[in-house]
Amino acid sequence: QVQLVESGGGLVQAGGSLRVSCAASGHTFSSYAVAWFRQAPGKEREFVAAINWSGSRTYYADSVKGRFTISKGNALNTVDLQMSSLKPEDTAVYYCAARSTYTDFVSAYDYWGQGTQVTVSS
């Protein structure tokens, strides 16, 4: 069983940067692909970015490509999402999720965190 906890959300002005982190307990991330999803009010949860178990491959939604970077964190069993050039439309609750292999299909993920709010003001 993997427990995931997100941190680092907050309020930022448009054009600013923010980093959210996902920490795992109960199991190491070395065996899992980790993804970030987000859900804005009234919208479906959508894929943002993912990293494979080794950290050698990353994947991004077109809407964040070139602005967001996913990486294995410096702390053990963490995955970071560095967000830059933020836009008001990036406002959402951001969730990290884990499963054995990468997919951008939200329902395929086995483990989820509780989410962290990111708000981008215009």
Backbone hydrogen bonds, N-H to C=O, Kabsch-Sander energy under -0.5 kcal/mol:
donor,donor_aa,acceptor,acceptor_aa,energy
3,Q,25,S,-2.9
4,L,112,W,-0.5
5,V,23,A,-2.2
7,S,21,S,-2.1
10,G,117,Q,-0.9
12,V,119,T,-2.6
14,A,121,S,-2.5
15,G,86,L,-3.2
16,G,13,Q,-2.3
18,L,83,M,-2.5
20,V,81,L,-2.2
21,S,7,S,-2.9
22,C,79,V,-2.2
23,A,5,V,-2.7
24,A,77,N,-2.5
25,S,3,Q,-2.3
31,S,28,T,-0.9
32,Y,29,F,-2.1
33,A,99,R,-3.1
34,V,51,I,-2.2
35,A,97,A,-2.8
36,W,49,A,-3.3
37,F,95,Y,-3.0
38,R,46,E,-2.3
39,Q,93,V,-2.1
43,K,40,A,-2.3
46,E,38,R,-3.1
48,V,36,W,-2.7
49,A,36,W,-1.5
50,A,59,Y,-2.1
51,I,34,V,-2.5
52,N,57,R,-2.2
55,G,52,N,-1.0
59,Y,50,A,-2.3
61,A,48,V,-2.6
64,V,61,A,-1.6
65,K,61,A,-1.2
67,R,64,V,-2.4
68,F,64,V,-2.2
69,T,82,Q,-2.5
71,S,80,D,-2.1
73,G,78,T,-2.7
78,T,75,A,-1.0
79,V,22,C,-2.1
80,D,71,S,-2.8
81,L,20,V,-3.0
82,Q,69,T,-3.1
83,M,18,L,-3.3
83,M,81,L,-0.6
84,S,67,R,-1.8
85,S,15,G,-0.6
86,L,16,G,-2.2
90,D,87,K,-2.4
91,T,88,P,-1.8
92,A,118,V,-2.1
93,V,39,Q,-2.3
94,Y,92,A,-0.6
94,Y,116,T,-3.2
95,Y,37,F,-2.8
97,A,35,A,-2.4
98,A,111,Y,-1.8
99,R,33,A,-2.0
106,V,104,D,-0.7
108,A,105,F,-1.5
109,Y,106,V,-1.3
110,D,98,A,-1.2
111,Y,98,A,-1.8
113,G,96,C,-2.1
116,T,94,Y,-1.9
118,V,92,A,-2.7
119,T,10,G,-2.9
121,S,12,V,-2.5
121,S,119,T,-0.6
